[in-house]
Amino acid sequence: MMDLSRAHVESFLEMMSAERGAAANTLQSYQRDLDDISAFLKGRSIRLTEAASTDLAAYLASLARQGFKPSSQARRLAAMRQFYKFLYAEGLRTDDPTGVLDAPKKGRPLPKTMGVEEVGRLLSQAQAEADDPAPGQLQRLRMLALLELLYATGMRVTELVSLPARVLDQEGRFLMIRGKGNKERLVPLSHSAIAALKSYGRLLSAENAAAKEPQESPWLFPAASKEGYLPRQVFARDLKNLAIRAGLTPSLISPHVMRHAFASHLLANGADLRVVQELLGHSDISTTQIYTHVLEERLQQLVQTHHPLAKQAKKHE
């Protein structure tokens, strides 16, 4: 019997392009993955279109033995699922052999974070530079305001750089942030963040008033960019340069790492996980649970410090 696997793969790729609008690199990726699966099955004298669940499970197991990362295994499984669903939908198979296959377990990496001392050094450096009245002070005050707001709220970098100018008119210790899906959330500001914001706002207003052609901007951190506000890449670059001047390793510091530091430091100091979820703007608590390692450390310390049996053990040491 003629092996029509190649023809069916081509039909599948045509469908993905025409009906799903798959990009060229996505189609190439599917092609490579299906070719690899087909080569493995050929070694077992099995056609790609006739593979059983056990054959495909054996293929995934072979990837694991070869040291492929779970993410790479998952991508191959995704390609298989799409292909065999296509065969089933077209009536070319009476079953979907991928239905009983489990996705490889992904070990979720712990987020990079910064210690309290490192954050303190970064903020101290930014404060010292912002206090310098030499030309360019507005940019230095801007950096201080950006850092203080970031560490006080844990905002996403895009939320931070695109804050509206009306933030300067707000009184009080709370800030309304518009996040993903246009969802709004209220976050508290620290005293130092409020002070940095006011200092930056005063000099920004003064320089605008002194300019020959004052330009009103709707953004808190205006810039000559396509969006009209400070590009996040520019902030990330300036942050790394500040880290160097503070004697820190720049490759370990970014706006996202500071967001993680905000969450980790709150949890380490007793904050509730659901409160941190709300402050970060996570719609699902499972996203916030990457920080459970911080909670586990704190819970162990609590037990060692306060549990009566632990106290007795210390007395007998």
Disulfide bonds with the S-S distance in Angstrom:
none
